[in-house]
Amino acid sequence: MAKRKRRKGAGPPPAHNPKRVVAEGSGTAAPPTPKRRPGEPAPPSFKGVLLRAGIVAAIFYPYLIYVVGEGPGPALVVSLVAFGLMIPLGVFLDRFRYKRQMRRYEEKRAGSSGR
């Protein structure tokens, strides 16, 4: 049987990650973050809560000005108060969502391992 010709690479060689090279070369690199299993829900993060609250407050401000008819000053105050209220509510809802998703994930894992 004839040998197949080896295929040429179609482009430049893959670039190496400089952070990985530094981490492998010296022992002073930070430990890697623990990886999640496939399908495992993402844990709640304060950064995500702040981002969502900021987006909602940024949408709420023009709504108050153009639809409700508030002035720019009072609309800004109401938007900032709403932003402040959305942070603890967002943290609570994120924790609730994560616990519920983890419970379902664990039940699914436990059910599939027994087969």
N, C-alpha and C positions, 0 to 999 in steps of 0.2 A: 504494500500500500504506500502511496506517495505521501511524503511529509507535507504538511501545510506550511505556507509561508507565514512567518511571524508578522503581525500587523504593526505598522508604525504608529507611534503616538500622535494624536491629532491636536497638538497644541503644546504650550509650555509645560514643563514639569510642575507638579503640585508645589505650592509655596509652603514653607515650614512656618509654624506658629512660633514667633520669637519668645512669647511668654512661656511656652512649654519647654523650649530649649533652655531658658534661664532656670526654670523650675527643676529640670532634670540635672542641670550642671551644678547647682548649689543646693545645699540643704536648708536654705533660709526661706524657701517659698512657703506660702500659707497652705494649710491642708486643704485638699479639695472638698467642695461642698458635697454632702451626701446626695446621691442620685436617687430619683424616684423610680419606682417600677412603672412599666407601661400601664396606662389606665388609672394610675393612682392620682387622686385629685391634688391640685396645687394648694399648699398651705396658705392661710391668709397673710397678707402683707400690709403693713401700714402705708407703704408707698402707693400701693394700688388704691387704698381707701382715699388717700389725699388726692390722687389723680382723678378719681371718679367724682369726688366732692367738688374739686376745682372745675371740672368740665360742666357739671350740673349748675354750679353757681355762675359760670360764664354764660351759659345759655339762659339762665333765669334773669340776669341783669337786662339784656335787651328786651326780653319778654315784658318785664315790668315797665320799661320805658315806652315801648311802641304799642303794646296791646292794652296794658292796664292804664297807661297814661300818667305814671308817676314821673316826678322830676328826677334828674340824674343823681342828685345827692341822696334823697331818700331811697332810691332804687339801689344805690351802692350799699347803703347801711343795711337794708333788708337782705341783699345778696350776701353780705359778709356774715350776718347773723345766721342765714340759712346754711352757709358754708360751715360755720362753727357747729351747728346742730347736726349736720350730715356726717361729721367725723365720728363721734361716738356711735351714732346709729349705724354707720357703715362698718365700724369695727365689730359691733354686735352681730350684724347680719352676716358678715364674712365668717366669723367664728361659727355661727349657727349653720351656715351653708357647708363649711368644711367638715364639721362634726357629722352632719347628715350624710354627706358624700362619702366620708371615711367609713361610716357604719355600713352603707350599701356596698362599698368596695370590699370591706372585710367579709360581709355575708356572701358576696359573689365569689371571693377567693376561697372561703371555707367550703362552699358548695361545690366548686369545681375540683377541689383537691381530693374529695372523697370518692370520686368516680374512678 
